[in-house]
């Protein structure tokens, strides 16, 4: 359990899209998702897409957060 979810299904039920998941995370959680390979594997495996797709989504979430003035 890396983010409070025991299974991918629990994560997907709470956040149906990877963007929704990213938008709900703190800056520290997103940083961990970027830099921690084990955390990446656990989370990325829950959602369809390539690592590149997921990286673009993380950047999209960070950009959206910055445009609204901080953490969600």
N, C-alpha and C positions, 0 to 999 in steps of 0.2 A: 504494500500500500504506500504509494508515493504522494498522493494528493487527497487522501481521505476516501478514495473509492477502492473497494476490494476487487471489483471486476470491471472489465470494459463496458459491460451492459449497464452497470450502475452509473458510470461516467456518461454514457450516451443518453440514458434516461434523464439525467440532470441537465445535460448540455447536448442537444441533438446535433449541433454542428461544431466543428473545430473552432470556428470563429467565436461562437458563443462561449465555448470553454475558455478561449484565450481572453476574451473581454472580461470574464469573471475573475481572472487571476490577478494577484498583486504583481507589482513590478519585480519583486524578488522571485515569485513563482515563475514568471516568464523568463527571467534570467536563468533560473535553474533548468527550465525546459530547454533553453538554448545551449547551455554548457554541460549538462549532466546526461551522458549517453544512456544510462540505465533509465532515467526518468523519461527521456525521449522515446525509447523503445516502448515503454509501458503506455505512454499517452498516445503516441503516433499510431500504434497498433489498433487503437480503438476507432480510428477514423479512416475513411477511404482517402487515398491520395498518396503521392510520393513525398519523400522528405523535402523536395523542393517546393511542392505545393504547400506543405505545412509551414515551411520557412516563410513563404510569401504571406501566409495567413497570420503568422506571428507579427510580421512587419506591419501588416494591415491593422492589426489590433493595437499595436504600439502607436502607429500614426493616428488612428482614430482617438485613442486615449489622449494623445498630446494635443489634438485639435479641440478637445472638450475640456482641457485644463487639468489633467492629472489622472490618478488612479480611479478605476471604476468603483 
